Amino acid sequence: MAFTVDAAKFKTSDALAAGVKGKRVLISGAGKDNGMGQAFALAAGLNGAESVAVHFHRSYEDGLDLVDVLREHGVNAFPVQADVTNLGDLWASRTYIIERMGGKVPNLVICNSGLTESGYSFGRSLREVEGESNAKRRARVRQAFVDNLAESRAVLDTKVDGFLAMTHLWSGEAVHANEPITFVYISSRQAIDPGVSVPGYALANWTVLQLPKVLQVNLGRNAELVTAFSVLYPFVRTGMTDEYAENPRVFGRWQPRMLETHEASEAFLQALSQGRDTLNGGMFEVMAEQQEGKPEGALKVSWQSVALNVVEEAAPWSTASPLLYDEV
């Protein structure tokens, strides 16, 4: 069975459960064992969600095992297999999800992605290999270029196109049904503090920070039905990051140790339990700091609001020489 976490760790207090209690929850990228999507599904299901849609694309074995575990705990959980970058595939899941949620649309959509990059030196060519012919080097560099950009494209397609499509689909359904809905976009601290070797991941996570604002502007007066915000996580120990868990050079600039998935999901529930006015349109960053006077690795986890302040100023070189045109 591909389910290795302790489900009991995802049950929390009634106060923190308030944000998911009674909700119809859809979580994208929830299939991988010991992943963030799995953590969100467990946190929702074990803390009173009315129903939990566990989405996955390729990770069907882990995803189906997660559904079984949730059902064993009395949760109305069901699997959703779809490629969120394939619009036909995504649209085909619409009716099925609504039917499994008792004829109603989801009212909490967590846009999560299980993809990252294995890493490559962005903007630099491969190092030369002693004794390698020019022809072989050209072939090796070309193949690395193609493979690296394909890796970035997969991340961008999933996190940008996929999140955009999920938002468009379920916001439209909620507005049509006149039902309030909340969207949460899972981003990363690498969006505002990029790490090396993961350019597609950093760019994709930056892009999704704008989705709440873009959505609100486009909804106009219907915006009152929709709450949307972004969450920026530091390093969380998952199947993708476990190899770096003992390497403080990777995560040490942000935190004393990696967060465990149950810790990350409990912090998520704390944010969800806040009111709409507190969350709507916001960007919220998870901070993991060492507790003073406690053993190494004892963390204090708190939230920090992030603002991307745009400053517009006249360019001196243009002010001095503006382009002037006559009337047409």
C-alpha positions in Angstrom: 0.0 0.0 0.0 1.5 3.4 -1.0 0.4 5.3 2.1 3.3 5.9 4.5 2.2 8.9 6.7 0.6 8.8 10.1 -3.0 10.0 9.4 -3.6 10.8 13.0 -1.1 13.7 12.8 -3.4 15.6 10.5 -6.2 15.9 13.0 -6.2 19.2 14.7 -8.2 21.4 17.1 -11.7 22.6 16.4 -10.6 26.2 16.1 -8.1 25.4 13.3 -10.6 23.1 11.6 -13.1 25.9 11.1 -11.8 26.7 7.7 -12.6 23.3 6.2 -15.5 22.1 8.4 -18.5 21.4 6.1 -16.6 22.3 2.9 -16.7 20.6 -0.4 -13.0 20.4 -1.2 -11.2 19.8 -4.4 -7.4 19.5 -4.3 -5.3 19.2 -7.4 -2.1 17.3 -7.4 -3.1 15.3 -4.3 -2.0 11.9 -5.5 1.6 11.5 -4.4 2.3 9.8 -1.1 3.9 12.1 1.4 3.2 15.1 -0.8 1.6 18.5 0.0 -1.6 17.6 -1.9 -2.0 14.5 0.2 -1.5 16.5 3.3 -4.2 19.0 2.4 -6.6 16.2 1.6 -6.0 14.5 5.0 -6.2 17.8 6.8 -9.5 18.6 5.1 -11.0 15.2 5.4 -10.0 14.5 9.0 -11.2 17.9 10.2 -14.8 17.9 9.1 -14.9 18.5 5.3 -18.2 17.4 3.8 -16.4 15.9 0.8 -12.9 15.6 -0.6 -12.1 15.3 -4.3 -8.6 13.8 -4.6 -7.2 14.8 -8.0 -4.2 13.2 -9.6 -2.9 12.6 -13.1 -0.3 9.9 -13.2 0.0 9.1 -9.4 -3.1 6.9 -9.4 -1.8 4.2 -7.1 -1.0 6.6 -4.3 -4.1 8.6 -5.0 -6.4 5.7 -4.8 -4.8 4.5 -1.6 -5.3 8.0 -0.1 -9.0 7.8 -1.0 -9.3 4.5 0.7 -7.7 5.8 3.9 -10.0 8.8 3.9 -13.0 6.6 3.4 -11.9 4.4 6.3 -12.1 7.5 8.5 -15.7 8.1 7.3 -14.8 10.8 4.8 -16.8 11.2 1.6 -13.7 11.1 -0.6 -13.4 10.2 -4.2 -10.7 10.1 -6.9 -10.5 12.5 -9.8 -8.0 11.5 -12.6 -7.4 14.3 -15.1 -4.6 16.2 -16.8 -5.2 19.8 -15.7 -3.3 21.1 -18.8 -5.6 19.2 -21.1 -8.8 21.3 -21.2 -10.9 18.5 -22.6 -9.8 16.2 -19.9 -10.4 18.8 -17.2 -13.8 19.7 -18.5 -14.8 16.0 -18.6 -14.3 15.8 -14.8 -16.8 18.7 -14.1 -20.0 16.7 -14.1 -18.5 13.8 -12.2 -17.2 16.0 -9.4 -20.6 17.8 -9.1 -22.4 14.5 -8.9 -20.1 13.1 -6.3 -20.6 16.3 -4.2 -24.3 15.9 -4.1 -25.2 18.1 -7.1 -23.2 21.0 -5.8 -20.0 22.6 -6.9 -16.8 22.6 -4.8 -16.6 25.6 -2.5 -12.9 25.2 -1.6 -10.5 24.6 -4.4 -6.8 24.1 -3.5 -4.6 24.6 -6.6 -1.6 22.5 -5.8 1.1 21.1 -8.1 3.3 18.1 -7.5 5.9 19.1 -10.0 9.4 20.7 -9.7 12.6 20.5 -11.6 15.6 18.2 -11.1 17.7 21.3 -11.7 20.0 22.7 -14.4 22.3 25.7 -14.8 20.0 28.3 -16.3 21.7 30.7 -18.7 24.9 28.7 -18.9 26.1 26.0 -21.2 27.4 22.7 -20.1 31.0 22.5 -19.1 33.5 21.2 -21.6 34.7 17.6 -21.3 38.4 17.0 -21.9 39.0 15.2 -25.2 35.4 15.5 -26.4 35.0 16.3 -30.1 33.2 19.4 -31.2 30.4 17.3 -32.8 29.8 15.3 -29.7 29.8 18.5 -27.5 27.3 20.1 -29.8 25.1 17.0 -29.6 25.4 16.8 -25.8 24.6 20.5 -25.3 21.7 20.4 -27.7 20.2 17.4 -25.9 20.6 19.0 -22.5 19.0 22.2 -23.8 16.0 20.3 -25.0 15.6 18.2 -21.9 16.1 21.2 -19.5 13.4 23.3 -21.3 11.0 20.4 -21.4 11.4 20.1 -17.7 10.6 23.7 -17.2 7.7 23.6 -19.6 6.0 20.8 -17.7 6.2 22.9 -14.5 4.9 26.0 -16.2 2.1 24.1 -18.0 0.9 22.6 -14.8 1.2 25.5 -12.4 0.2 28.3 -14.7 -2.1 26.8 -17.4 -3.5 24.3 -14.9 -4.2 26.8 -12.2 -5.7 29.2 -14.7 -8.0 26.5 -16.1 -9.1 25.2 -12.7 -9.9 28.8 -11.7 -11.9 29.5 -14.8 -13.9 26.3 -14.6 -14.9 26.4 -11.0 -15.3 30.1 -10.6 -17.6 30.0 -13.5 -19.6 27.2 -12.0 -19.8 28.9 -8.6 -20.9 32.2 -10.0 -23.6 30.5 -12.2 -24.8 28.7 -9.1 -24.6 31.8 -7.0 -22.4 29.9 -4.5 -19.5 31.4 -2.5 -16.2 29.7 -3.3 -12.6 30.0 -2.1 -9.5 29.4 -4.2 -6.1 28.8 -2.6 -3.0 28.9 -4.8 0.0 27.0 -3.4 3.2 28.8 -4.3 6.7 28.8 -2.9 9.1 31.2 -1.2 11.3 30.6 -4.3 8.8 32.9 -6.1 10.2 35.9 -4.2 13.6 34.5 -3.3 14.6 32.3 -6.2 17.0 29.4 -5.8 19.5 28.3 -8.4 18.8 25.6 -10.9 15.0 25.7 -10.9 14.0 28.6 -13.2 10.7 27.2 -14.4 9.6 26.5 -10.9 10.6 30.0 -9.6 8.8 31.7 -12.6 5.6 29.5 -12.3 5.3 30.2 -8.5 5.8 33.9 -9.1 3.0 33.9 -11.8 0.4 32.3 -9.6 0.7 35.1 -7.1 -1.1 37.4 -9.5 -4.1 35.0 -10.0 -6.2 36.4 -7.1 -5.9 40.0 -8.4 -6.6 39.0 -12.0 -9.6 37.0 -11.0 -11.1 39.7 -8.8 -10.7 42.3 -11.6 -12.3 40.0 -14.2 -15.3 39.1 -11.9 -16.3 42.6 -11.4 -19.4 42.8 -9.2 -19.5 39.0 -8.9 -16.1 39.2 -7.1 -18.0 39.2 -3.8 -18.8 35.5 -4.3 -15.1 34.5 -4.7 -12.3 34.6 -2.1 -8.8 33.9 -3.5 -5.3 34.0 -1.9 -1.8 32.6 -2.4 0.3 30.7 0.1 4.1 30.7 -0.1 5.8 27.7 1.6 9.4 27.3 2.5 10.9 23.8 2.2 8.6 21.0 3.2 9.9 17.4 3.5 8.1 15.5 0.7 9.0 12.8 -1.8 10.5 15.5 -4.0 12.6 17.3 -1.3 13.5 14.4 1.0 17.0 14.1 -0.6 17.8 17.6 0.5 16.4 17.2 4.1 19.9 16.7 5.6 21.5 19.4 3.5 21.2 22.8 5.3 22.9 24.5 2.3 19.7 24.0 0.4 17.1 24.9 3.0 19.2 26.6 5.7 18.8 30.1 4.5 15.1 30.0 5.2 14.6 27.6 8.2 16.4 25.5 10.8 14.9 22.3 9.3 12.3 21.3 6.8 8.7 21.3 7.8 6.9 18.0 7.9 3.7 17.7 5.8 1.5 17.5 8.8 3.1 20.7 10.2 2.6 22.5 6.8 -1.0 21.4 6.6 -1.8 22.5 10.2 -0.4 26.0 9.3 -2.6 25.9 6.2 -5.7 25.2 8.4 -4.7 28.1 10.6 -4.8 30.4 7.6 -8.1 29.0 6.3 -9.7 29.6 9.7 -9.3 33.4 9.2 -12.1 35.5 7.8 -12.6 36.3 4.1 -11.7 40.0 4.7 -8.3 38.8 6.1 -7.5 36.4 3.3 -9.0 37.8 0.1 -6.5 38.9 -2.4 -3.6 38.3 -0.1 -0.2 36.6 -0.3 0.8 34.8 2.8 4.2 33.4 3.6 4.9 30.6 6.0 7.9 31.4 8.4 9.6 28.6 10.2 12.0 29.8 12.9 13.9 28.2 15.8 12.2 28.4 19.1 14.3 30.3 21.6 15.6 28.2 24.5 14.4 25.0 22.8 16.4 22.1 21.3 17.6 22.5 17.8 14.8 21.9 15.3 12.0 23.0 17.7 10.2 25.4 15.4 8.0 28.4 15.7 5.7 28.6 12.6 4.0 31.9 11.9 2.6 33.8 8.9 3.8 36.8 7.2 1.9 39.0 4.7 3.7 39.7 1.4 3.2 42.8 -0.7 4.6 43.2 -4.2 4.8 47.0 -4.4 4.9 48.3 -8.0 6.6 51.7 -8.4 6.1 53.6 -11.6 8.4 56.5 -12.3 9.1 58.5 -15.5 12.4 57.4 -17.2 14.7 60.4 -17.3 16.0 59.5 -20.7 12.4 59.5 -22.0 11.3 62.7 -20.2 14.1 64.6 -21.8 13.2 63.4 -25.3 9.6 62.3 -25.6 8.2 61.2 -28.9 5.7 63.8 -30.3 3.1 63.1 -33.0 0.7 65.3 -34.9 -3.1 64.6 -34.9 -4.2 61.8 -37.3 
